[in-house]
Amino acid sequence: MTREALLEHLATGATTVCRAWTVTRRDGEVLGFTDHDLEIVVDGVVCRADTGMTARVLNQTTGLSVDNTEAFGALSASSITEADLLAGRFDGAEVRAFLVNWQTPEDFIEQFRGYLGEVSRSGGAFKAELRGLSERLNRPHGMAYTPGCSAVLGDNRCRFDLEQPGYFAVATVDEADEGRGFVLTGAAGFDERWFESGRFEVLTGAAAGLFGVVKNDRIEGGKRIVDLWQSIGAEVAPGDSVRVTAGCDKTPAMCRAKFANFLNFRGFPHIPGEDWLASYPVPDRASGGVSRVGGTGS
């Protein structure tokens, strides 16, 4: 990249520049777009010219102000499809925007880096909000003092190895009901409700790479029936392969009994509840409770 060459080109007043965008989805697929009338290669990515992609003026500020803009384009069977948008494949995708000299595409400037926000569709086109990197700084951070565990099963705070035998199964879909309910084979040997609150990931087929969270896990007539909290965005067909992972309800009892991982429990099971904190003594009414420092309440 020769940024200086592009700046010199802009200083001439007679320019041959266009804009280009690259989108990197969470599954690793990279797509490129440009508003030029021919394909160009920017930073190693082929940016296509047949998508009708355009964008509003980009407003950039100093400091930690959020730099947001929007991108527009036509839904295309070869680039961004309505099915992929509905399936959530572009949710949270990384976006880079460039100003490029189309005569020498190696001369470009990165004007924006962020990720896709809200995406809407209408009339065969889409509109996507582009959110700057500083948008993530608006999220609240810190530890919440709750009775249940605040870690995600298998993350670096939980430290439980979900790859060990007995805590996952690779199964085949026998029946699928609107991407929410599934009858599975190949997940035998696990107790009923073993996978509730666990991860359900599609490995093959049109929905490969998509996942959901298990709501119900039951066994009926020797078949394992799994229901999800939300429907998978793409079609899951009989014969597709899926992976289901054991679930955790965030209680200390399950952490100890099911996973033998209580040393890494990230909750506060003995913290008083809201009803206890808001209670007050009433004359002539027995509390019926037990003192937390020993003894019995009156």
Secondary structure, DSSP 8 states (H G I E B T S, - for coil): --HHHHHHHHHTS---EEEEEEEE-TTS-EEEEESSSS-EEETTEEEBSSS--EE------STT---EEEEEEE--TTSS-HHHHHHTTTTT-EEEEEEEETTSTT-EEEEEEEEEEEEEEETTEEEEEEEEGGGGGGS--S----SS--S-TTSTTT---TTSTTSEEEEEEEEEETTTEEEEES-TTS-TTTTTT-EEEE-SSTTTT-EEEEEEEEEETTEEEEEESS--SS---TT-EEEEE----S-HHHHHHTT--GGG--S-TTS--HHHHH----TT-----B-TTSSB--
